[in-house]
């Protein structure tokens, strides 16, 4: 299919632009923060999500995919901050029974304990509402931009590291884990980063579905931590041998997570379009 061919092109281009998986990050020109790199997982997920859609909606996204910020010739990504995670295990043990479903209820129940844990579930919900409004208005630019933002947030929600207080491996002696798994592992997989999402579904309750995704993501945390620790055994550092082994051991989990992220991103887009009355988008 055309979308699959484009996916291969974007993966190749992103690998060319991104630093090698084992390379050290360089400081930004204006200060000490790390440079933003091409978020390959975001790109792959957004493009694959297009292929999950029914024909009328798929045709719109395919025709305008290069107008989506992450798929543009010079891709752009939202600024990533600590609000794009949700350290839920600081509050409750899995399976997070009685977790409040609104931010105000969460803060009322946990008080200072909830401070700084992130806003990821609500960022997804807020992005969906903006996309729905854009669909109702028929605003092509806002539809494409917000769909892209929402796709990136859905990717975040499918990463188990974004849902734990141990997001950087600091509690298990795996310091720097977030960058290695979330940013560099996709680069290490390169052309082998292939996803296989199912068709998009209509979501009866997009708000509640956010928490369903979260539950399905968190169960991968222990396996991810164990396999990364296993990868480090016998290796002097984080060079090519480490990332080659990481791709073999943790790569299948990443592919599964991004496949589900692609399906879910498409489902949010499809639901917003349907609730908006299935406008004829051009």
Residue pairs with C-beta under 8 A, 6 or more apart in sequence:
1 51
2 62
3 47
3 48
3 50
3 51
3 62
4 51
6 47
6 65
7 44
7 47
7 48
8 191
10 43
10 44
10 47
10 71
11 40
11 43
11 44
11 190
11 191
11 193
12 191
14 38
14 40
14 43
14 75
14 187
15 40
15 187
15 190
15 191
17 37
17 38
18 37
18 38
18 40
18 187
19 25
19 26
19 37
19 187
20 187
21 184
21 185
21 187
21 188
21 240
21 243
22 184
22 238
22 239
22 240
22 242
22 243
25 34
25 35
25 37
25 179
26 34
26 35
27 33
27 34
27 35
28 34
28 35
36 77
36 80
37 183
38 75
38 77
39 70
39 77
39 152
39 183
40 186
40 187
40 193
41 155
41 182
41 186
41 193
41 254
41 258
42 70
42 77
42 151
42 152
42 155
43 70
43 71
43 75
44 186
44 193
44 195
44 258
44 262
45 151
45 152
45 154
45 155
45 195
45 258
45 261
45 262
45 265
46 68
46 70
46 71
46 147
46 148
46 151
46 152
46 265
47 65
47 71
48 195
48 197
48 258
48 259
48 262
49 151
49 197
49 200
49 261
49 262
49 263
49 265
49 266
49 269
50 58
50 61
50 62
50 65
50 266
51 58
51 197
51 266
52 197
52 198
52 199
52 200
52 262
52 263
52 265
52 266
52 267
52 270
53 61
53 200
53 266
53 269
53 270
54 200
54 270
56 278
56 280
56 281
57 269
57 270
57 273
57 281
60 281
60 282
61 68
61 144
61 147
61 269
64 140
64 144
65 71
66 72
66 73
67 140
67 141
67 144
68 144
68 145
68 147
68 148
69 75
69 76
69 77
69 145
69 148
70 76
70 77
70 148
70 151
70 152
71 148
77 152
78 149
78 152
82 116
82 118
83 118
83 119
83 120
83 123
84 118
84 119
84 120
84 123
84 153
84 156
84 162
85 117
85 118
85 120
85 156
85 161
85 162
85 163
85 167
86 117
86 118
86 119
86 120
86 121
86 162
86 163
86 214
87 117
87 118
87 163
87 164
87 165
87 167
88 96
88 99
88 117
88 163
88 164
88 214
88 218
89 163
89 164
89 165
89 166
89 218
90 113
90 117
90 165
91 99
91 106
91 110
91 113
91 114
91 117
92 98
92 99
94 218
94 219
95 215
96 214
96 215
96 218
99 106
99 211
100 106
100 108
100 109
101 207
101 208
101 211
103 119
103 122
106 114
107 114
117 165
118 162
120 153
120 156
120 157
120 162
120 163
121 157
121 210
121 211
121 214
123 153
124 150
124 153
124 154
124 157
124 210
124 268
125 206
125 207
125 210
127 146
127 149
127 150
127 153
128 150
128 206
128 268
128 271
128 272
130 142
130 146
131 143
131 146
131 147
131 150
131 268
131 269
131 272
132 272
132 275
132 276
133 142
134 142
134 143
134 146
135 143
135 272
135 273
135 275
135 276
135 279
136 276
136 277
136 279
138 279
138 281
140 281
140 282
143 281
147 265
147 269
150 265
150 268
150 269
151 261
151 265
154 213
154 261
154 264
154 265
154 268
155 258
155 261
155 265
156 162
157 163
157 210
157 213
157 214
157 217
157 261
157 264
158 213
158 217
158 257
158 258
158 260
158 261
158 264
159 181
159 182
159 217
159 257
160 217
160 218
160 219
160 220
160 221
160 224
160 257
161 167
161 168
161 177
161 178
161 181
161 182
161 221
161 224
162 182
163 214
163 217
163 218
163 221
164 218
164 221
165 171
166 172
166 225
167 177
167 178
168 174
168 175
168 176
168 177
168 178
169 175
169 176
169 177
169 178
169 225
169 228
172 225
172 229
174 225
174 228
174 229
174 232
176 238
177 225
177 228
180 228
180 238
180 243
180 246
181 224
181 228
181 246
181 250
181 254
184 243
185 243
185 246
185 247
185 250
185 251
185 254
186 193
186 254
188 243
188 244
188 246
188 247
188 251
189 247
189 251
189 254
189 255
192 247
192 251
193 251
193 254
193 255
193 258
194 255
195 255
195 258
195 259
195 262
196 255
196 259
197 259
197 260
197 262
197 263
197 266
198 263
199 263
199 266
200 263
200 266
200 267
200 269
200 270
201 263
201 267
201 270
202 267
202 270
202 271
202 274
203 209
203 267
203 268
203 271
206 268
206 271
209 264
209 267
213 260
213 264
216 260
217 257
220 253
220 257
223 253
224 250
224 253
227 249
227 250
227 253
228 246
228 249
228 250
230 249
231 242
231 245
231 246
231 249
231 250
232 242
235 241
235 242
235 245
273 279
273 281
